[in-house]
Amino acid sequence: MLLQSKMLTEHRELLRSICPGHAGRELDAVGDGFLVEFASGGCATRCVVEIQHELAKRNAATGPD
């Protein structure tokens, strides 16, 4: 359970650090789900691509556990 809590905290911190840089405004967060409003579809797309890149880097640097 502790590992899941740590991962959820890391996930939230990552999203909260990236979304504002793409004109994203967090409206709500429940569990690992986020509701974010963006200025445009392009902003949302660029944001999700950056999130995916950052998660891939994090996962590559982390062991299988």
C-alpha positions in Angstrom: 0.0 0.0 0.0 2.8 2.4 0.8 4.3 1.9 -2.7 1.0 2.7 -4.3 0.6 5.8 -2.2 4.1 7.0 -3.2 3.4 6.3 -6.9 0.1 8.2 -6.7 1.9 11.2 -5.1 4.6 11.1 -7.8 1.9 10.9 -10.5 0.0 13.9 -9.1 3.2 16.0 -8.7 4.2 15.2 -12.3 0.9 16.2 -13.7 0.6 19.3 -11.5 4.1 20.5 -12.7 3.4 20.0 -16.4 -0.2 21.0 -17.0 0.1 24.7 -16.2 2.9 25.0 -18.7 0.5 24.0 -21.4 -2.3 26.4 -20.4 -4.0 23.6 -18.3 -6.0 24.3 -15.2 -6.8 21.5 -12.8 -10.5 21.4 -12.0 -10.7 18.2 -10.0 -8.6 15.1 -9.0 -9.9 11.8 -7.7 -7.5 8.9 -7.2 -5.2 8.8 -10.2 -7.7 10.7 -12.4 -7.5 14.4 -13.2 -10.0 16.7 -14.8 -8.0 19.5 -16.5 -9.3 22.3 -18.7 -7.0 23.5 -21.5 -7.0 26.7 -23.6 -7.1 24.5 -26.8 -6.9 21.0 -28.1 -3.3 21.7 -29.2 -2.3 22.6 -25.7 -4.0 19.5 -24.3 -2.2 17.3 -26.9 1.2 18.8 -26.2 0.6 18.4 -22.5 -0.2 14.7 -22.8 2.8 14.0 -25.0 5.1 15.7 -22.5 3.5 13.6 -19.7 4.0 10.4 -21.6 7.7 11.3 -22.2 8.3 12.1 -18.6 6.5 8.9 -17.4 8.6 6.8 -19.9 11.8 8.3 -18.5 10.7 7.7 -15.0 9.7 4.1 -15.7 13.0 3.4 -17.5 15.0 4.6 -14.5 12.9 2.5 -12.1 13.1 -1.2 -11.4 10.3 -3.6 -12.3 8.8 -3.4 -8.8 
